[in-house]
Amino acid sequence: MISFRKSDAEKAKMLRESAEANPNKVNVGNLIRLADSNDSNARIIATDGLSRVSESTPSRLYPYTDIFGGKLLDNNDTVKMNAAYVLSEIASDDPTQVLPLVNRLGEKLTHEDIANNAIHALASISDNHPRKVEPFLDDITALLDHDNEHTRNQALFILGNIAEEDSSDIVSEVPNIADKLSDENEYCRSVAASLLGKIADQSPSDVRYSLSKVKPLLKDENKSARSNAAYTLGQVAKEFPEDVEPYVDDLGKLLSDQYKLARQNSVHAFDYISNNNPEAINRYESDIRALTRENDDQISRPAERCLSSLKSHTQASKDTEIFSPD
């Protein structure tokens, strides 16, 4: 009797089909062994099968993170791409599992086919460990111009996490970030506005000259983009209220926006403006008064302060009024 032995590629294909049908029960150990086959096609199929497992139950692959890190150095680009994808799924579930591989992932940011998966993994790491990804800041900012919108999104997301801890390292990138305010992808626009707001919170002087690019987002169809744009203006208004006064009418429309955060961020901006020049917000008194009735102190209290500033300004104007003698 003639016996036909299955090739590694055939074995990997059968296991991948099993992973597609039931990723929780497929023999992960066998897939891992085939991922180390001398046959590059078998390695491609095996790592693809493992990617199906990572999408469903990434914790099953925790014990093999070092192996996937090694596959980032494979001589086959598809294997490297699949390995980076698996690591991104593991990182999304538990970033600490891939923390030891942060340098190897960072080195892949300049590899066109792998960059998207690598930056997704680094984005998850940056959530709790932003300092760990800072050595790759130049490569991350370079990806702001990547053709893949998801790659741009993740680059902005990482910069935002870095900015929350210390924005000083990325203030030089403000012009590049401001360019993303007109990105065709709404999430990119929204995250870029949020990022500028985080920078402005610590260093408003570095954002004040980009406000003209923020303005269009106050009318954006995406509610988060509108809200984040208002937030950025508010952060600048804390120190430079006069720079934000030209955008009062656009901010004023958000006082009655259906999205709560848009109302909140716009009335906070008005609060800072009113401290400097109450007259600038005078024509929105009725909208501001309506906000004092909202059941949220983050909205009602700044609205009350705006009305108080308006009242004081009106009284001061009356006290200084000069009457002509009879």
Secondary structure, DSSP 4 states (H G I P E B T S, - for coil): ----PPPHHHHHHHHHHHHHH-TTTS-HHHHHHHTT-S-HHHHHHHHHHHHHHHHH-GGGGGGGHHHHHHHTT-SSHHHHHHHHHHHHHHHHH-GGGTGGGHHHHHHGGG-TTTHHHHHHHHHHHHHH-HHHHGGGHHHHHHGGG-S-HHHHHHHHHHHHHHHHH-GGGTGGGHHHHHHGGG-SSHHHHHHHHHHHHHHHHH-GGGTGGGHHHHGGGGG-SSHHHHHHHHHHHHHHHTT-HHHHGGGHHHHHHHTT-SSHHHHHHHHHHHHHHHHH-GGGGGGGHHHHHHHTTSS-HHHHHHHHHHHHHHHHHHHHHHHT--PPP-
